[in-house]
Amino acid sequence: MEEMGMTDMQFKDFLRGIIDDLKEAKTAGVSEEAEAKIEKLIKRFEAALED
């Protein structure tokens, strides 16, 4: 059976899309608690892009 998956470039593009969506959600007027959690996710995904 052949494995299917994403290349590194595809995965990084996927993460960039998630980061953009999270930044949009953050500016949509969420609570401070939600904003802090969103920012934590953004930083985590940005760090993954640097690897």
PQR file of N, CA, C, O and H, with PARSE charges and radii, in Angstrom:
ATOM      1  N   MET A   1       0.841  -1.176   0.000 -0.4000 1.5000
ATOM      2  CA  MET A   1       0.000   0.000   0.000 -0.0000 2.0000
ATOM      3  C   MET A   1       0.892   1.246   0.000  0.5500 1.7000
ATOM      4  O   MET A   1       1.842   1.338   0.777 -0.5500 1.4000
ATOM      5  N   GLU A   2       0.583   2.178  -0.856 -0.4000 1.5000
ATOM      6  CA  GLU A   2       1.373   3.401  -0.979 -0.0000 2.0000
ATOM      7  C   GLU A   2       0.879   4.462   0.015  0.5500 1.7000
ATOM      8  O   GLU A   2      -0.322   4.700   0.142 -0.5500 1.4000
ATOM      9  H   GLU A   2      -0.189   2.104  -1.487  0.4000 1.0000
ATOM     10  N   GLU A   3       1.829   5.092   0.714 -0.4000 1.5000
ATOM     11  CA  GLU A   3       1.460   6.140   1.661 -0.0000 2.0000
ATOM     12  C   GLU A   3       1.156   7.433   0.938  0.5500 1.7000
ATOM     13  O   GLU A   3       1.797   7.771  -0.058 -0.5500 1.4000
ATOM     14  H   GLU A   3       2.805   4.898   0.611  0.4000 1.0000
ATOM     15  N   MET A   4       0.179   8.149   1.446 -0.4000 1.5000
ATOM     16  CA  MET A   4      -0.180   9.455   0.894 -0.0000 2.0000
ATOM     17  C   MET A   4       0.103  10.495   1.974  0.5500 1.7000
ATOM     18  O   MET A   4      -0.038  10.214   3.164 -0.5500 1.4000
ATOM     19  H   MET A   4      -0.341   7.875   2.255  0.4000 1.0000
ATOM     20  N   GLY A   5       0.487  11.657   1.571 -0.4000 1.5000
ATOM     21  CA  GLY A   5       0.752  12.711   2.531 -0.0000 2.0000
ATOM     22  C   GLY A   5       1.139  13.986   1.821  0.5500 1.7000
ATOM     23  O   GLY A   5       1.133  14.060   0.592 -0.5500 1.4000
ATOM     24  H   GLY A   5       0.601  11.885   0.604  0.4000 1.0000
ATOM     25  N   MET A   6       1.475  14.985   2.609 -0.4000 1.5000
ATOM     26  CA  MET A   6       1.867  16.278   2.070 -0.0000 2.0000
ATOM     27  C   MET A   6       3.377  16.386   2.006  0.5500 1.7000
ATOM     28  O   MET A   6       4.098  15.804   2.818 -0.5500 1.4000
ATOM     29  H   MET A   6       1.480  14.925   3.607  0.4000 1.0000
ATOM     30  N   THR A   7       3.836  17.136   1.030 -0.4000 1.5000
ATOM     31  CA  THR A   7       5.253  17.482   1.006 -0.0000 2.0000
ATOM     32  C   THR A   7       5.479  18.569   2.043  0.5500 1.7000
ATOM     33  O   THR A   7       4.523  19.140   2.567 -0.5500 1.4000
ATOM     34  H   THR A   7       3.251  17.608   0.371  0.4000 1.0000
ATOM     35  N   ASP A   8       6.731  18.854   2.338 -0.4000 1.5000
ATOM     36  CA  ASP A   8       7.043  19.931   3.281 -0.0000 2.0000
ATOM     37  C   ASP A   8       6.480  21.264   2.799  0.5500 1.7000
ATOM     38  O   ASP A   8       5.951  22.046   3.589 -0.5500 1.4000
ATOM     39  H   ASP A   8       7.508  18.390   1.913  0.4000 1.0000
ATOM     40  N   MET A   9       6.598  21.515   1.498 -0.4000 1.5000
ATOM     41  CA  MET A   9       6.087  22.778   0.950 -0.0000 2.0000
ATOM     42  C   MET A   9       4.572  22.866   1.084  0.5500 1.7000
ATOM     43  O   MET A   9       4.041  23.928   1.409 -0.5500 1.4000
ATOM     44  H   MET A   9       7.028  20.880   0.856  0.4000 1.0000
ATOM     45  N   GLN A  10       3.880  21.776   0.842 -0.4000 1.5000
ATOM     46  CA  GLN A  10       2.428  21.771   0.970 -0.0000 2.0000
ATOM     47  C   GLN A  10       2.018  21.994   2.424  0.5500 1.7000
ATOM     48  O   GLN A  10       1.072  22.731   2.703 -0.5500 1.4000
ATOM     49  H   GLN A  10       4.312  20.913   0.578  0.4000 1.0000
ATOM     50  N   PHE A  11       2.730  21.356   3.340 -0.4000 1.5000
ATOM     51  CA  PHE A  11       2.403  21.503   4.752 -0.0000 2.0000
ATOM     52  C   PHE A  11       2.634  22.935   5.213  0.5500 1.7000
ATOM     53  O   PHE A  11       1.814  23.485   5.948 -0.5500 1.4000
ATOM     54  H   PHE A  11       3.498  20.758   3.113  0.4000 1.0000
ATOM     55  N   LYS A  12       3.730  23.542   4.794 -0.4000 1.5000
ATOM     56  CA  LYS A  12       4.012  24.920   5.175 -0.0000 2.0000
ATOM     57  C   LYS A  12       2.968  25.875   4.597  0.5500 1.7000
ATOM     58  O   LYS A  12       2.584  26.839   5.259 -0.5500 1.4000
ATOM     59  H   LYS A  12       4.396  23.095   4.196  0.4000 1.0000
ATOM     60  N   ASP A  13       2.509  25.623   3.386 -0.4000 1.5000
ATOM     61  CA  ASP A  13       1.447  26.436   2.800 -0.0000 2.0000
ATOM     62  C   ASP A  13       0.156  26.265   3.595  0.5500 1.7000
ATOM     63  O   ASP A  13      -0.573  27.231   3.820 -0.5500 1.4000
ATOM     64  H   ASP A  13       2.820  24.840   2.848  0.4000 1.0000
ATOM     65  N   PHE A  14      -0.122  25.041   4.018 -0.4000 1.5000
ATOM     66  CA  PHE A  14      -1.287  24.753   4.850 -0.0000 2.0000
ATOM     67  C   PHE A  14      -1.214  25.546   6.162  0.5500 1.7000
ATOM     68  O   PHE A  14      -2.203  26.147   6.582 -0.5500 1.4000
ATOM     69  H   PHE A  14       0.470  24.256   3.835  0.4000 1.0000
ATOM     70  N   LEU A  15      -0.045  25.542   6.802 -0.4000 1.5000
ATOM     71  CA  LEU A  15       0.130  26.293   8.044 -0.0000 2.0000
ATOM     72  C   LEU A  15      -0.043  27.789   7.820  0.5500 1.7000
ATOM     73  O   LEU A  15      -0.641  28.472   8.652 -0.5500 1.4000
ATOM     74  H   LEU A  15       0.758  25.054   6.461  0.4000 1.0000
ATOM     75  N   ARG A  16       0.470  28.306   6.709 -0.4000 1.5000
ATOM     76  CA  ARG A  16       0.298  29.736   6.414 -0.0000 2.0000
ATOM     77  C   ARG A  16      -1.177  30.088   6.284  0.5500 1.7000
ATOM     78  O   ARG A  16      -1.602  31.154   6.729 -0.5500 1.4000
ATOM     79  H   ARG A  16       0.956  27.752   6.034  0.4000 1.0000
ATOM     80  N   GLY A  17      -1.952  29.211   5.684 -0.4000 1.5000
ATOM     81  CA  GLY A  17      -3.388  29.427   5.561 -0.0000 2.0000
ATOM     82  C   GLY A  17      -4.071  29.445   6.915  0.5500 1.7000
ATOM     83  O   GLY A  17      -4.941  30.278   7.167 -0.5500 1.4000
ATOM     84  H   GLY A  17      -1.606  28.345   5.322  0.4000 1.0000
ATOM     85  N   ILE A  18      -3.679  28.526   7.787 -0.4000 1.5000
ATOM     86  CA  ILE A  18      -4.244  28.489   9.133 -0.0000 2.0000
ATOM     87  C   ILE A  18      -3.885  29.768   9.892  0.5500 1.7000
ATOM     88  O   ILE A  18      -4.728  30.350  10.575 -0.5500 1.4000
ATOM     89  H   ILE A  18      -2.972  27.849   7.582  0.4000 1.0000
ATOM     90  N   ILE A  19      -2.637  30.197   9.767 -0.4000 1.5000
ATOM     91  CA  ILE A  19      -2.193  31.418  10.442 -0.0000 2.0000
ATOM     92  C   ILE A  19      -3.017  32.608   9.965  0.5500 1.7000
ATOM     93  O   ILE A  19      -3.460  33.418  10.779 -0.5500 1.4000
ATOM     94  H   ILE A  19      -1.952  29.725   9.212  0.4000 1.0000
ATOM     95  N   ASP A  20      -3.226  32.721   8.669 -0.4000 1.5000
ATOM     96  CA  ASP A  20      -4.048  33.825   8.131 -0.0000 2.0000
ATOM     97  C   ASP A  20      -5.466  33.770   8.684  0.5500 1.7000
ATOM     98  O   ASP A  20      -6.029  34.800   9.054 -0.5500 1.4000
ATOM     99  H   ASP A  20      -2.866  32.063   8.008  0.4000 1.0000
ATOM    100  N   ASP A  21      -6.047  32.571   8.742 -0.4000 1.5000
ATOM    101  CA  ASP A  21      -7.402  32.420   9.283 -0.0000 2.0000
ATOM    102  C   ASP A  21      -7.458  32.795  10.757  0.5500 1.7000
ATOM    103  O   ASP A  21      -8.412  33.431  11.204 -0.5500 1.4000
ATOM    104  H   ASP A  21      -5.590  31.734   8.442  0.4000 1.0000
ATOM    105  N   LEU A  22      -6.435  32.402  11.513 -0.4000 1.5000
ATOM    106  CA  LEU A  22      -6.402  32.737  12.935 -0.0000 2.0000
ATOM    107  C   LEU A  22      -6.262  34.239  13.152  0.5500 1.7000
ATOM    108  O   LEU A  22      -6.892  34.801  14.048 -0.5500 1.4000
ATOM    109  H   LEU A  22      -5.659  31.885  11.149  0.4000 1.0000
ATOM    110  N   LYS A  23      -5.441  34.887  12.336 -0.4000 1.5000
ATOM    111  CA  LYS A  23      -5.289  36.340  12.458 -0.0000 2.0000
ATOM    112  C   LYS A  23      -6.601  37.045  12.149  0.5500 1.7000
ATOM    113  O   LYS A  23      -6.942  38.035  12.796 -0.5500 1.4000
ATOM    114  H   LYS A  23      -4.929  34.430  11.608  0.4000 1.0000
ATOM    115  N   GLU A  24      -7.335  36.545  11.169 -0.4000 1.5000
ATOM    116  CA  GLU A  24      -8.642  37.118  10.828 -0.0000 2.0000
ATOM    117  C   GLU A  24      -9.626  36.927  11.983  0.5500 1.7000
ATOM    118  O   GLU A  24     -10.372  37.845  12.324 -0.5500 1.4000
ATOM    119  H   GLU A  24      -7.058  35.741  10.643  0.4000 1.0000
ATOM    120  N   ALA A  25      -9.627  35.743  12.578 -0.4000 1.5000
ATOM    121  CA  ALA A  25     -10.515  35.461  13.710 -0.0000 2.0000
ATOM    122  C   ALA A  25     -10.172  36.360  14.896  0.5500 1.7000
ATOM    123  O   ALA A  25     -11.060  36.826  15.611 -0.5500 1.4000
ATOM    124  H   ALA A  25      -9.021  34.997  12.301  0.4000 1.0000
ATOM    125  N   LYS A  26      -8.890  36.595  15.093 -0.4000 1.5000
ATOM    126  CA  LYS A  26      -8.429  37.420  16.216 -0.0000 2.0000
ATOM    127  C   LYS A  26      -8.940  38.850  16.101  0.5500 1.7000
ATOM    128  O   LYS A  26      -9.229  39.493  17.110 -0.5500 1.4000
ATOM    129  H   LYS A  26      -8.170  36.217  14.512  0.4000 1.0000
ATOM    130  N   THR A  27      -9.053  39.347  14.874 -0.4000 1.5000
ATOM    131  CA  THR A  27      -9.513  40.722  14.677 -0.0000 2.0000
ATOM    132  C   THR A  27     -11.034  40.821  14.598  0.5500 1.7000
ATOM    133  O   THR A  27     -11.569  41.910  14.390 -0.5500 1.4000
ATOM    134  H   THR A  27      -8.818  38.824  14.054  0.4000 1.0000
ATOM    135  N   ALA A  28     -11.730  39.711  14.760 -0.4000 1.5000
ATOM    136  CA  ALA A  28     -13.188  39.688  14.646 -0.0000 2.0000
ATOM    137  C   ALA A  28     -13.887  40.083  15.940  0.5500 1.7000
ATOM    138  O   ALA A  28     -15.108  39.973  16.048 -0.5500 1.4000
ATOM    139  H   ALA A  28     -11.295  38.827  14.929  0.4000 1.0000
ATOM    140  N   GLY A  29     -13.125  40.538  16.912 -0.4000 1.5000
ATOM    141  CA  GLY A  29     -13.735  40.992  18.157 -0.0000 2.0000
ATOM    142  C   GLY A  29     -14.000  39.860  19.132  0.5500 1.7000
ATOM    143  O   GLY A  29     -15.102  39.752  19.671 -0.5500 1.4000
ATOM    144  H   GLY A  29     -12.133  40.628  16.824  0.4000 1.0000
ATOM    145  N   VAL A  30     -13.016  39.026  19.363 -0.4000 1.5000
ATOM    146  CA  VAL A  30     -13.153  37.924  20.315 -0.0000 2.0000
ATOM    147  C   VAL A  30     -12.758  38.402  21.711  0.5500 1.7000
ATOM    148  O   VAL A  30     -12.202  39.488  21.872 -0.5500 1.4000
ATOM    149  H   VAL A  30     -12.121  39.114  18.925  0.4000 1.0000
ATOM    150  N   SER A  31     -13.047  37.593  22.697 -0.4000 1.5000
ATOM    151  CA  SER A  31     -12.689  37.945  24.070 -0.0000 2.0000
ATOM    152  C   SER A  31     -11.173  37.984  24.227  0.5500 1.7000
ATOM    153  O   SER A  31     -10.434  37.468  23.388 -0.5500 1.4000
ATOM    154  H   SER A  31     -13.499  36.711  22.566  0.4000 1.0000
ATOM    155  N   GLU A  32     -10.726  38.601  25.308 -0.4000 1.5000
ATOM    156  CA  GLU A  32      -9.284  38.671  25.567 -0.0000 2.0000
ATOM    157  C   GLU A  32      -8.701  37.277  25.764  0.5500 1.7000
ATOM    158  O   GLU A  32      -7.581  36.998  25.336 -0.5500 1.4000
ATOM    159  H   GLU A  32     -11.326  39.020  25.989  0.4000 1.0000
ATOM    160  N   GLU A  33      -9.459  36.412  26.407 -0.4000 1.5000
ATOM    161  CA  GLU A  33      -8.989  35.034  26.632 -0.0000 2.0000
ATOM    162  C   GLU A  33      -8.830  34.306  25.293  0.5500 1.7000
ATOM    163  O   GLU A  33      -7.825  33.633  25.064 -0.5500 1.4000
ATOM    164  H   GLU A  33     -10.369  36.638  26.754  0.4000 1.0000
ATOM    165  N   ALA A  34      -9.817  34.444  24.420 -0.4000 1.5000
ATOM    166  CA  ALA A  34      -9.743  33.802  23.103 -0.0000 2.0000
ATOM    167  C   ALA A  34      -8.596  34.393  22.289  0.5500 1.7000
ATOM    168  O   ALA A  34      -7.877  33.668  21.602 -0.5500 1.4000
ATOM    169  H   ALA A  34     -10.633  34.990  24.606  0.4000 1.0000
ATOM    170  N   GLU A  35      -8.431  35.711  22.371 -0.4000 1.5000
ATOM    171  CA  GLU A  35      -7.347  36.370  21.641 -0.0000 2.0000
ATOM    172  C   GLU A  35      -5.987  35.839  22.081  0.5500 1.7000
ATOM    173  O   GLU A  35      -5.102  35.627  21.251 -0.5500 1.4000
ATOM    174  H   GLU A  35      -9.016  36.300  22.929  0.4000 1.0000
ATOM    175  N   ALA A  36      -5.819  35.626  23.375 -0.4000 1.5000
ATOM    176  CA  ALA A  36      -4.557  35.106  23.902 -0.0000 2.0000
ATOM    177  C   ALA A  36      -4.315  33.677  23.405  0.5500 1.7000
ATOM    178  O   ALA A  36      -3.186  33.322  23.067 -0.5500 1.4000
ATOM    179  H   ALA A  36      -6.537  35.799  24.049  0.4000 1.0000
ATOM    180  N   LYS A  37      -5.359  32.869  23.362 -0.4000 1.5000
ATOM    181  CA  LYS A  37      -5.213  31.493  22.876 -0.0000 2.0000
ATOM    182  C   LYS A  37      -4.900  31.473  21.384  0.5500 1.7000
ATOM    183  O   LYS A  37      -4.090  30.670  20.920 -0.5500 1.4000
ATOM    184  H   LYS A  37      -6.276  33.158  23.637  0.4000 1.0000
ATOM    185  N   ILE A  38      -5.544  32.356  20.645 -0.4000 1.5000
ATOM    186  CA  ILE A  38      -5.284  32.447  19.207 -0.0000 2.0000
ATOM    187  C   ILE A  38      -3.842  32.871  18.963  0.5500 1.7000
ATOM    188  O   ILE A  38      -3.167  32.309  18.100 -0.5500 1.4000
ATOM    189  H   ILE A  38      -6.202  33.009  21.021  0.4000 1.0000
ATOM    190  N   GLU A  39      -3.371  33.848  19.711 -0.4000 1.5000
ATOM    191  CA  GLU A  39      -1.994  34.326  19.557 -0.0000 2.0000
ATOM    192  C   GLU A  39      -1.000  33.203  19.863  0.5500 1.7000
ATOM    193  O   GLU A  39       0.024  33.078  19.191 -0.5500 1.4000
ATOM    194  H   GLU A  39      -3.920  34.304  20.412  0.4000 1.0000
ATOM    195  N   LYS A  40      -1.301  32.394  20.868 -0.4000 1.5000
ATOM    196  CA  LYS A  40      -0.430  31.264  21.215 -0.0000 2.0000
ATOM    197  C   LYS A  40      -0.358  30.271  20.047  0.5500 1.7000
ATOM    198  O   LYS A  40       0.717  29.763  19.730 -0.5500 1.4000
ATOM    199  H   LYS A  40      -2.133  32.495  21.413  0.4000 1.0000
ATOM    200  N   LEU A  41      -1.489  30.000  19.418 -0.4000 1.5000
ATOM    201  CA  LEU A  41      -1.507  29.108  18.260 -0.0000 2.0000
ATOM    202  C   LEU A  41      -0.717  29.692  17.096  0.5500 1.7000
ATOM    203  O   LEU A  41       0.037  28.980  16.432 -0.5500 1.4000
ATOM    204  H   LEU A  41      -2.363  30.413  19.675  0.4000 1.0000
ATOM    205  N   ILE A  42      -0.888  30.980  16.851 -0.4000 1.5000
ATOM    206  CA  ILE A  42      -0.174  31.647  15.757 -0.0000 2.0000
ATOM    207  C   ILE A  42       1.330  31.502  15.962  0.5500 1.7000
ATOM    208  O   ILE A  42       2.057  31.146  15.034 -0.5500 1.4000
ATOM    209  H   ILE A  42      -1.500  31.558  17.391  0.4000 1.0000
ATOM    210  N   LYS A  43       1.790  31.776  17.171 -0.4000 1.5000
ATOM    211  CA  LYS A  43       3.221  31.672  17.454 -0.0000 2.0000
ATOM    212  C   LYS A  43       3.722  30.242  17.278  0.5500 1.7000
ATOM    213  O   LYS A  43       4.819  30.023  16.763 -0.5500 1.4000
ATOM    214  H   LYS A  43       1.200  32.065  17.924  0.4000 1.0000
ATOM    215  N   ARG A  44       2.927  29.279  17.702 -0.4000 1.5000
ATOM    216  CA  ARG A  44       3.306  27.869  17.569 -0.0000 2.0000
ATOM    217  C   ARG A  44       3.449  27.479  16.101  0.5500 1.7000
ATOM    218  O   ARG A  44       4.414  26.816  15.722 -0.5500 1.4000
ATOM    219  H   ARG A  44       2.036  29.457  18.121  0.4000 1.0000
ATOM    220  N   PHE A  45       2.482  27.893  15.272 -0.4000 1.5000
ATOM    221  CA  PHE A  45       2.532  27.542  13.857 -0.0000 2.0000
ATOM    222  C   PHE A  45       3.640  28.303  13.136  0.5500 1.7000
ATOM    223  O   PHE A  45       4.276  27.758  12.234 -0.5500 1.4000
ATOM    224  H   PHE A  45       1.698  28.431  15.579  0.4000 1.0000
ATOM    225  N   GLU A  46       3.876  29.550  13.522 -0.4000 1.5000
ATOM    226  CA  GLU A  46       4.977  30.311  12.912 -0.0000 2.0000
ATOM    227  C   GLU A  46       6.318  29.672  13.248  0.5500 1.7000
ATOM    228  O   GLU A  46       7.217  29.644  12.408 -0.5500 1.4000
ATOM    229  H   GLU A  46       3.360  29.992  14.255  0.4000 1.0000
ATOM    230  N   ALA A  47       6.459  29.161  14.465 -0.4000 1.5000
ATOM    231  CA  ALA A  47       7.690  28.486  14.859 -0.0000 2.0000
ATOM    232  C   ALA A  47       7.887  27.217  14.024  0.5500 1.7000
ATOM    233  O   ALA A  47       9.015  26.881  13.662 -0.5500 1.4000
ATOM    234  H   ALA A  47       5.728  29.184  15.147  0.4000 1.0000
ATOM    235  N   ALA A  48       6.812  26.524  13.723 -0.4000 1.5000
ATOM    236  CA  ALA A  48       6.896  25.314  12.908 -0.0000 2.0000
ATOM    237  C   ALA A  48       7.358  25.648  11.492  0.5500 1.7000
ATOM    238  O   ALA A  48       8.031  24.839  10.853 -0.5500 1.4000
ATOM    239  H   ALA A  48       5.895  26.796  14.016  0.4000 1.0000
ATOM    240  N   LEU A  49       7.001  26.834  10.997 -0.4000 1.5000
ATOM    241  CA  LEU A  49       7.418  27.251   9.672 -0.0000 2.0000
ATOM    242  C   LEU A  49       8.917  27.524   9.610  0.5500 1.7000
ATOM    243  O   LEU A  49       9.538  27.385   8.556 -0.5500 1.4000
ATOM    244  H   LEU A  49       6.454  27.491  11.516  0.4000 1.0000
ATOM    245  N   GLU A  50       9.492  27.909  10.740 -0.4000 1.5000
ATOM    246  CA  GLU A  50      10.916  28.254  10.788 -0.0000 2.0000
ATOM    247  C   GLU A  50      11.809  27.011  10.831  0.5500 1.7000
ATOM    248  O   GLU A  50      13.000  27.092  10.532 -0.5500 1.4000
ATOM    249  H   GLU A  50       8.988  28.022  11.597  0.4000 1.0000
ATOM    250  N   ASP A  51      11.245  25.881  11.197 -0.4000 1.5000
ATOM    251  CA  ASP A  51      12.030  24.637  11.289 -0.0000 2.0000
ATOM    252  C   ASP A  51      12.474  24.153   9.926  0.5500 1.7000
ATOM    253  O   ASP A  51      13.141  23.124   9.823 -0.5500 1.4000
ATOM    254  H   ASP A  51      10.277  25.815  11.440  0.4000 1.0000
TER
END
